[in-house]
Amino acid sequence: MTTLIAWVAIDQNVATAVYVASDSRLTWGDQGRWDLGRKIFASEKHPEILGYTGDALFCSQVLGQVISFIDTCAPMGMFSTHVEKFQKVRLLLERAFSTYPQSFCLPSFSILYLTRIGKVWGACTFEWKLNLGWSPTVVHPIPVTRQQVSQSGGDDSIQGRSQLIFVSDGSGGAKFRAFYSESQWSKVLPHLSRGIFGAFCDFID
């Protein structure tokens, strides 16, 4: 069960960082599993992060290549908007996948992309499905103030506490949200990123 989450940390009143966490289990149906897989790829030089759920072979190969390209060639520096960055990464992914043998691919996968321009973070998800192809890019709103978190409401019932989590993807994504909302972490450490990560570790265990 893959669980990929992303959340924002808000110190005092404004957003200061975003975080991504994932499990590390790769499975081959009933044939076996391995708990040392890599599902998150971060640039060493630029504020660029990629993560995936679904097909491990294609995603792990191509995301490593995209991050190497970003570190080596610094292509993202020419863009002034998040949308331009989203389009560039999507183009790289689609171009790589166009020659990939889809008969060996799982029925679906999704790729999370986080970036930053100045002090403003942006995030989106690219999703591919066997019968539908590439879906439109999904842009994830990221709260930037505590007031936005408190007012966000939505389906969460604990006064916006889990609204700091702006992505919960994979087969375990929705289950983690429910787990976090009912956990002591959300009650003892509301609005704190260490509470979200603590709950995530408990959930994976």
Secondary structure as UniProt FT lines:
FT   STRAND          4..11
FT   TURN            12..13
FT   STRAND          14..22
FT   STRAND          26..27
FT   TURN            29..30
FT   STRAND          33..34
FT   STRAND          40..42
FT   STRAND          48..54
FT   HELIX           56..73
FT   HELIX           75..78
FT   HELIX           82..97
FT   TURN            98..99
FT   HELIX           102..104
FT   STRAND          108..117
FT   TURN            118..119
FT   STRAND          120..129
FT   TURN            130..132
FT   STRAND          133..134
FT   STRAND          138..139
FT   HELIX           146..151
FT   TURN            154..155
FT   TURN            159..160
FT   HELIX           161..164
FT   STRAND          165..169
FT   TURN            171..172
FT   HELIX           173..182
FT   HELIX           184..188
FT   TURN            190..191
FT   HELIX           193..204
//
